[in-house]
Amino acid sequence: MRDIAGRVFRRTGLVRLLNPQGQERLGRGVITRQKGQAGNGAAGEGHWLGRLEKPLYAFTGELDGAQAGDILEQEGLRYRVLQAGSVALGRTRVCARLALEREGIADDGV
């Protein structure tokens, strides 16, 4: 399968992926919040992954080998990978797509 993710996301933010064995991989991409804007998300809000009790995030970019349970870091923030997959058009891989949960702080809508 052809892979164009590196070219598509070459100018986006650097990310670091750590697996439970301590191995590290680098990639590039963007992380977006998947729940309502600050102050607008009600507990139990529906989402394609099910009912959410706290915000989830999505990574879209160039990154190989991510699996559920890995840790993704970008700009000092840490996220646990809940689900990992990729997006393809025909036989061309466009990007990795990860469902994430933010770690380390109480999420106050920021």
GIMO-V520328 format. One record per residue. RES is the residue in one letter. PHI is phi as a letter, one per 20 degrees, with the letter a starting at -180 (999 if undefined). Layout:
res:phi
RES:PHI
RES:PHI
//
This chain:
res:phi
M:999
R:f
D:c
I:d
A:g
G:f
R:f
V:f
F:d
R:f
R:d
T:e
G:f
L:f
V:c
R:c
L:d
L:d
N:e
P:f
Q:e
G:n
Q:f
E:d
R:c
L:d
G:b
R:c
G:r
V:c
I:d
T:c
R:f
Q:d
K:c
G:g
Q:f
A:g
G:n
N:d
G:e
A:e
A:g
G:n
E:f
G:f
H:b
W:f
L:e
G:p
R:f
L:d
E:d
K:b
P:f
L:d
Y:c
A:c
F:d
T:c
G:r
E:d
L:a
D:d
G:n
A:f
Q:c
A:g
G:o
D:f
I:d
L:d
E:c
Q:b
E:l
G:n
L:d
R:d
Y:c
R:e
V:f
L:e
Q:b
A:c
G:a
S:c
V:d
A:c
L:d
G:m
R:d
T:d
R:f
V:e
C:a
A:e
R:c
L:c
A:e
L:c
E:c
R:f
E:d
G:n
I:b
A:f
D:e
D:d
G:n
V:f
//
